[in-house]
Amino acid sequence: MLDKPICPYCESDSKLVTGLSIYPHRSDLAELSFYQCAPCEAYVGCHKGTTNALGRLANAELRQWKSTAHKIFDPIWRSGLMKRKEAYQALAREMGIEAKHCHIGMFDVDQCKAVYAICKAGKLIAGAAA
């Protein structure tokens, strides 16, 4: 098992919980694993069937920006224009970061805003067409 993620807001250890704690109204998520920092209302899901976090703990603002970033970024690679890995590599170039560190699940609010701006401006699509 990996170490429990540290809360980026209060620096406390997170607690491994089930989806029942995060989404009590969603029976379909009840058995899934999440890491949670209850005082900060921050959480992150785990890869299905594991206790490996999908990214970093996120509060409501960051969760909203991650969702926004995915909504504009994911259609680029899902369209078949480029593979997912290629899309992340192109995004990394645009953001000036190493590809191995480029994943929306690990981004902070400012990085998610950058994803939105890059995708909205068509920079990834332009790069793929070149």
Buried (B, 14 or more C-beta within 10 A) or exposed (E): EEEBBBBBBEEBEBBBBBBBBBBEEEEEBEEBBBBBBBEBBBBBBBEEEEEEBBBBBBBEEBBEBBEBBBEBBBEBBEEEBBEEEBBBBBBBBBBEBEBEEBBBBBBBBEBBBBBBEBBEEEBBBEBBEE
